[in-house]
């Protein structure tokens, strides 16, 4: 796209930017939907919505002052710092794209405070809580067998919930105890399963999955109707299983991913290895789990040291 042919209105820039993310970064539909929502949210906060979205020059309304007002409102609302940081990151990408093609004369996000994106450490389950959750699932019905295999797999691999939902039968190598995951940007990685997860998967595939596979779907985990299981159903079934197990705090699928990484590091795993297993492009993203472990060290020091 040449600068002369580039769109100048907010809506046109947004559509072009999302197309760019698909072509250049292989962004998934879920990522695109999240970015689009975030950009529209910030545009609306700057007074660009409705008819203004297709009006050339409307992006001039995005000023550092308006963005600072929006940031103050975000913080005052009690929204998680990570959510605000994600929205700002998406909007920065959008405006940099707009600036590169002349839709805005300057990038108004330059110099904006990034803020701390990890004001709160990720929630992590104890090993005992994980055992309580997995050990409480019965094994009579096909859906019980599926849920046990699914939750064992989430904890064993640290996979993102959408990665797990996208697993196909061809991605499993059960004799070798590995599974293929496609992360952000369709980046491929092979992750070990471990015996408990592999055995639970074998039981699901051999004894229970055929009773649900009425459509010939190649995805590993299926719904009652034989369709690919979606991430919202995985969240709900995890909450249901956790409540049935008597857990006082109900985890999300990402809690199992956090627990996977934290338990590996506390057991002595190398940070770089955990980075590869999680599919993080930047090791700084993985380093948050060392902070979780440091928090545990602080509690031990405070409890046992005479000057703690």
N, C-alpha and C positions, 0 to 999 in steps of 0.2 A: 504494500500500500504506500503510495507516494503522499508526501505532505499535502499536495494540492487536492488529492482525492480523499483525504482523511476526513471523517465526520467531525463536526464542531459542536454538536449538541450533546448533552449528557447521555441521552438514551443511545445515540449512535456510537459514542465513544465506549459505552458499556458493552454494547453488542460486539464491537470490534475487539475490545480487550478480552472478552470471554472467548472469542474465536481464537485469538492469539494464544491464550492459555491452553486450549485444546491442541493446537498445532505444535507449539513450541515446547510445552511442558507435559503434554498428555494428561491434562487434568481430568479427573473423574467427574461424572455428573453430580455426585454429592459435593465435591469441592466447588464446582461451578455454581451450584445452587446456593451454597453457603456464602461464597464471595459476592454473588449478585445481591443476596439479602443484606449483607453487611454494607455494601456500597450504597444501596438504596436507602438504608437506614440513616447513614451519615449525610447523604444528599438531602434527605427530608429535614434533618436537623439544621441544615444550612438554608432551608427555605426553597429547595429545588424538588418539587414533586408535581404530580398532575401534569398540567399543560406545559410547565416549565421544562419538563424532561426532554421535549423535542424542540426546544427553542435555542437557536444558535446564540452563543454568548452567555447563556445562563450559568455556565461554570464560573463566571467572574464573581458570582455570589459566594463562592467558597474562598474565604479569607482566613488567615491565621487566627484572627480575633474570634470569628464564628466557630472555628474548630476548637479553640481553647474553651469557649463557653460550653460546647458540646462535651468536651472532656470533663469539665467540672460537674456537669449534670450527671454524667455517667458515674462518676465517683460518688456523688451525693446520693444516687439512687440505690447504692449498695450492691450494684452489679459486680460480679467477680472480675478481678483485675485481668484475668486471662481472657475473658470475653471482650472486654474493652480493647485490650491489646490486639486481639485477633481482628476486630473490626477496623482498628487503625491500620494494621498491616495490610489488609485488603484494600483499604482506601488509598493508602500510599501507592500501592502498585497501580491502581486505577489512574491516579493523578499523574504519576510518572509517565504512564503510557499517553495520557492526554497531552502532557507537556511536550513529549517527544514529537508529537505530530501537530503541535501548534494550536491545540484547542484551548490551552491556557498559557498566558505569557510567562508565568513563573509557577513553580511548584509550591503551593502554600503550606505543605506539610514539612518543608525543610525547617529544621530547628525546633520542631514540636517535641515536647518531652515524651520519651518512649514509655517511661514508667516501669515499675517492677511487674513482671508478668508472673512471678511465682510468690506473691505475697502469702499464699497459703500452700503448704506442701501437699503433694498428692495424697489422697486417702489410700491407705494400704491395709490389707487384711493380714492378720497374724497367720502363721502356719496352722495353728490350732483351729482358727476360724475356717480356713480353707478346707481342712480335713473334716470339720463338722458339716460344712456345706456339701462336699462331695459324698461323704459317707452317709448322708441322710436320704439320698435319692433312691427310691425303691427300684426294683428291676423286673417287675412283672409285665407292664404294658410297653408297647413299642415306643410311646412318647417318653416313658421313663428312661428307656435304653438310649434314646436319642439325646435327651437332656444330659444324661451322665457323660456320654461321649463328647457332647458339645462343650460342657463346662470343663471337663478334664482337658480338652484340647485348648481352650482359651488360656487356662492357667499354665499348661505345659509349654506353649509356644509363645505366649505374650503377644499373639496376633491382635491386630485391630479387629473390631467386631465386623466391619465390612469385608475385610480380608477373609475372615473365616466364612462369612456368608457366601463369598464368591468362590470358595474352594470347589473344584470339580474332582470327579473320581480320578482323572488322569494326573491330578496334582499330588495324590497320595502315593507314597512308597512305603507301605507298611512293613514289608520284610526288612527294609533298611532303616525303619523307624524315623523317617523324615517326611516333611510336607513342604510343598512349594507355596510361597505367599507372594502376591503381587501388591507392593506398597504404593506409596504416592508416586505419580508419574509412571505407573506400571513397572516400577523397578522390581526385579525378581530376586528372591532370596530363598534358600532352602533352610528350614528350621528343624532341629531334632524334636521328636515327639516324646520320647521316654516310654517305658513299658506300660505304665497305667493308662496313659492316653491312647497308645497304640492298641492295647487290648480292648479298651472300651470302644474304640472305633471299629475294630474287627467284629466285635459282637453286634454293634449297630448295623454294620454293612451286611453281615451274613444272616442275621436272624430277624431284625426289625425293619430295616429300610425297605426290603422288598414288599412289605405289607402296605407301605405308603406310596411307593413308586408306581403310580398308575398312569403316568404321562411320559415316562421315559426321560425324565429330567436328569441331567448329568451332574447336578450340584450334589455335594456330599450330604448336606443337611436339608431336609424337606419338611414342609408343613403338613398338617393333617390332610390337606387336599392334594398333596404330592407336588406342590410348587416349591421353588427356592425359598428358603427361610429368609426373612428380612431382619435388619438390625433392630427394628422396633419390637418385633416379637421376641428376639433374643433378650433384649433389655427386660421385657415384661416377664419372661419365663425365669430369668435369673432372680428377679425380685420375688417372684412367687416361691421359688425353691429356697431362697434365703430365709423368707418368712417362715416357711414350713420347717426349716432346720432350726428355728429358734434364735436366729441371729438378731441382735438388737439394732445393729446398723445394716441397712440393706445396701449391698454393693451394686455398682454398675459394671458392665463388661469392661470398661476402662480401668476399674478398680483392680480387676484380675490382671490386667496388663501391668499396672503399677506394682502389684504384688509380685508378679513374676520377676520383674527387674530388680526390685528391692531384695527379694530373697536370694537371688543369684549373687548380688554384690555382697550381701551380708555373709554369704557362705564362702566368699573369697574369689569370685569370678572377676576376670579382667574387664575393665570398663570398655575397652575397645570391642571385646567379644560381645558384651551386652548391647553395645551400639549396633553391631551387625545383626544380632538376633532380633532387635526391635525394628530394624529398618530405618534408623535415624540417619539423615544425611549429614548432620552436624553433631559432633560429640558433645557440644555444649547443651544440647537438648537432653542428652543422656545423663549429664552431670547432676541434674536435680536429684537423682536417686542416691548419689553420694551424700547429698545434704540430708536426705531422709535418714541415712545411716548415722550421720553426724549427730542428728537430733537424738537418736538412741544413745549414742556415746555420751552426750551431754547429760541425759537423764541418769545414766550409770554413774557418771562423775559426781553429779549432785547428790546421789543417794549414798555413795560409799566414801567419797573423799572427805576428810575432816574439815576442809575449808570449802566444800562444795556448796 
